[in-house]
Amino acid sequence: MSGSDWTRRDFVKATAAISAGTLVPSAFAARTERAIDDSIRVGVIGCGGRGTGAAANAIKAHPRVKIVAMADLFEDRLRGSYGWISGDEEYEKQVAVDPEHMFAGFDAYKQLLAIKDIDYVILATPPGFRPIHFDAAVNAGKHVFMEKPVAVDPVGIRRVIDAGQRAKAQKLSVVAGTQRRHERSYLSLMERVQSGEIGEIVSASCYWNQGGLWVHERKPEYSDMEWQCRNWLYFTWLSGDHICEQHIHNIDVINWAMGGPPVKATGMGGRQVRTEEKYGNIFDHFSIEYEYANSMTMQSMCRQIDGCAGRVEEVLVGSKGRSISRPGYAVINGPREWRFEGDNRNPYEQEHVDLIASIMGEGVYLNEAQRVAESTLTAIMGRMSAYTGKSVEWLGAMESRLDLAPDAYKFGDLRVRPVSVPGKTELI
Ligand SMILES: NC(=O)c1ccc[n+]([C@@H]2O[C@H](COP(=O)([O-])OP(=O)(O)OC[C@H]3O[C@@H](n4cnc5c(N)ncnc54)[C@H](O)[C@@H]3O)[C@@H](O)[C@H]2O)c1
């Protein structure tokens, strides 16, 4: 983006914010081997709803956080995000993005990652890009906050796991946007479940049943690629389908309780209501049975259809009781009756509090890449089963060649893959 695209007011505000930083090396700067001001410098890649929200959460997590660079595929999204966060008095003092540090286009992430003094990056594009961006962020030596899900296919999952291991070797901290893992009500519940308060887990279920989400209608000037990227929820190569994009939160909670991912998925799903072209090629409902190594089965259900009953929660049935959880709510029914009543700090902020503590060496070292990749693959294997009508084993999913990436990342023609048909779509 060129400097002339910005008003003088924006420029003055941005440079004033930069020069407000004092040039004293800090504990943080020392740890990250740079001597700049004592700010925790954050770059955002993917400046939509969540990227902007995560930047705001990072600001609230620590008074020394400064948002210093932003990158997005689309200039209008970039401007919208910058305008919102720099125009809000709650956040503006911690936003110091000058025009030279705002990037648009498919290579915007590379330009942002090339900035030496950025400490950590927020990755919040559609998940189809996450493996590429995470890999590049680790190569650039950045700590990472990345939104879930972290891939849309097994090839992407393997790339994330590999990059996560390289991050560990470099002591780079990685936190993923499965915020239930940072929410006190969930943490208290899991402590109890893991100490046996509901006995042995004998079955489980989890749900994300809700109505439809936003749709970005096609405009005549859009190429296929632009339309798909703007309307990304509805294309499996970008979102992974809603079982992956949304329901991963609930699936991750069951994997957490079970101490790891399942060994097999057998499921079904379809596209009953959202059949128009604008809904791309994803399904509108899934129902999957997951089997874990000890034969425990978990029923997972997700639906995005208006006018139906809503339910977003997780249920664990144990030999001595049952738990039910959802954001801000956790109970155990049974002899060890319990209900979470503590102070539940905003988990979206807590993620950044925990990440910053890890980066600064003040808390537990966090690298959630492997774990979130496993939960993402759990969702993907459920989708693979529903799309093909076959059962899918964990190892088969982990080794699958399924790669949904387009041949090239450039604006132009891009065929929409056909909607999957169980019994006909091949399991790869
Ligand atoms: N943890 C949660 O509760 C939660 C909530 C909402 C969204 N999310 C996740 O956050 C991510 C983003 O979702 P959102 O709701 O913000 O969507 P969004 O459409 O509002 O934002 C995505 C942004 O990424 C940009 N983008 C697309 N491709 C890009 C590329 N190649 N390089 C740079 N920028 C690119 C888009 O232009 C857009 O501005 C998704 O993975 C989603 O699942 C998580």
The ligand as an SDF file (V2000), in Angstrom:
LIG
                    3D

 44 48  0  0  0  0  0  0  0  0999 V2000
  -11.3510  -18.7130   18.0350 N   0  0  0  0  0  0  0  0  0  0  0  0
  -12.5340  -18.3210   17.6550 C   0  0  0  0  0  0  0  0  0  0  0  0
  -13.5040  -18.3290   18.4110 O   0  0  0  0  0  0  0  0  0  0  0  0
  -12.7150  -17.7900   16.2650 C   0  0  0  0  0  0  0  0  0  0  0  0
  -13.8010  -16.9630   15.9700 C   0  0  0  0  0  0  0  0  0  0  0  0
  -13.9410  -16.4920   14.6630 C   0  0  0  0  0  0  0  0  0  0  0  0
  -13.0210  -16.8730   13.6900 C   0  0  0  0  0  0  0  0  0  0  0  0
  -11.9900  -17.6940   14.0160 N   0  0  0  0  0  0  0  0  0  0  0  0
  -11.0170  -18.1260   12.9990 C   0  0  0  0  0  0  0  0  0  0  0  0
  -10.2630  -16.9960   12.5930 O   0  0  0  0  0  0  0  0  0  0  0  0
   -9.9290  -17.0970   11.2120 C   0  0  0  0  0  0  0  0  0  0  0  0
  -10.4370  -15.8560   10.4740 C   0  0  0  0  0  0  0  0  0  0  0  0
  -11.8340  -15.7710   10.6070 O   0  0  0  0  0  0  0  0  0  0  0  0
  -12.6100  -14.3670   10.5260 P   0  0  0  0  0  0  0  0  0  0  0  0
  -13.9340  -14.5990   11.1320 O   0  0  0  0  0  0  0  0  0  0  0  0
  -11.7500  -13.2940   11.0530 O   0  0  0  0  0  0  0  0  0  0  0  0
  -12.7830  -14.1970    8.9520 O   0  0  0  0  0  0  0  0  0  0  0  0
  -12.7710  -12.8350    8.1390 P   0  0  0  0  0  0  0  0  0  0  0  0
  -13.2580  -13.1520    6.7670 O   0  0  0  0  0  0  0  0  0  0  0  0
  -13.4720  -11.7730    8.9040 O   0  0  0  0  0  0  0  0  0  0  0  0
  -11.2270  -12.4660    8.0950 O   0  0  0  0  0  0  0  0  0  0  0  0
  -10.2730  -13.1770    7.3440 C   0  0  0  0  0  0  0  0  0  0  0  0
   -9.3020  -12.1430    6.7810 C   0  0  0  0  0  0  0  0  0  0  0  0
   -8.2100  -12.7960    6.1590 O   0  0  0  0  0  0  0  0  0  0  0  0
   -7.9340  -12.1170    4.9320 C   0  0  0  0  0  0  0  0  0  0  0  0
   -7.2220  -13.0340    4.0350 N   0  0  0  0  0  0  0  0  0  0  0  0
   -7.7250  -14.0120    3.2500 C   0  0  0  0  0  0  0  0  0  0  0  0
   -6.7370  -14.6530    2.6220 N   0  0  0  0  0  0  0  0  0  0  0  0
   -5.5770  -14.0570    2.9990 C   0  0  0  0  0  0  0  0  0  0  0  0
   -4.2150  -14.2570    2.6590 C   0  0  0  0  0  0  0  0  0  0  0  0
   -3.8320  -15.2250    1.8240 N   0  0  0  0  0  0  0  0  0  0  0  0
   -3.2870  -13.4340    3.2120 N   0  0  0  0  0  0  0  0  0  0  0  0
   -3.6540  -12.4440    4.0590 C   0  0  0  0  0  0  0  0  0  0  0  0
   -4.9480  -12.2090    4.3990 N   0  0  0  0  0  0  0  0  0  0  0  0
   -5.8820  -13.0100    3.8920 C   0  0  0  0  0  0  0  0  0  0  0  0
   -9.3050  -11.6930    4.4360 C   0  0  0  0  0  0  0  0  0  0  0  0
   -9.2440  -10.6940    3.4610 O   0  0  0  0  0  0  0  0  0  0  0  0
   -9.9690  -11.2470    5.7100 C   0  0  0  0  0  0  0  0  0  0  0  0
   -9.7220   -9.9020    6.0080 O   0  0  0  0  0  0  0  0  0  0  0  0
  -10.5400  -18.4240   10.7400 C   0  0  0  0  0  0  0  0  0  0  0  0
   -9.6050  -19.4530   10.8350 O   0  0  0  0  0  0  0  0  0  0  0  0
  -11.6440  -18.6640   11.7320 C   0  0  0  0  0  0  0  0  0  0  0  0
  -11.9740  -20.0280   11.8710 O   0  0  0  0  0  0  0  0  0  0  0  0
  -11.8130  -18.1350   15.2810 C   0  0  0  0  0  0  0  0  0  0  0  0
  1  2  1  0
  2  3  2  0
  2  4  1  0
  4  5  1  0
  4 44  2  0
  5  6  2  0
  6  7  1  0
  7  8  2  0
  8  9  1  0
  8 44  1  0
  9 10  1  0
  9 42  1  0
 10 11  1  0
 11 12  1  0
 11 40  1  0
 12 13  1  0
 13 14  1  0
 14 15  2  0
 14 16  1  0
 14 17  1  0
 17 18  1  0
 18 19  2  0
 18 20  1  0
 18 21  1  0
 21 22  1  0
 22 23  1  0
 23 24  1  0
 23 38  1  0
 24 25  1  0
 25 26  1  0
 25 36  1  0
 26 27  1  0
 26 35  1  0
 27 28  2  0
 28 29  1  0
 29 30  1  0
 29 35  2  0
 30 31  1  0
 30 32  2  0
 32 33  1  0
 33 34  2  0
 34 35  1  0
 36 37  1  0
 36 38  1  0
 38 39  1  0
 40 41  1  0
 40 42  1  0
 42 43  1  0
M  CHG  2   8   1  16  -1
M  END
$$$$
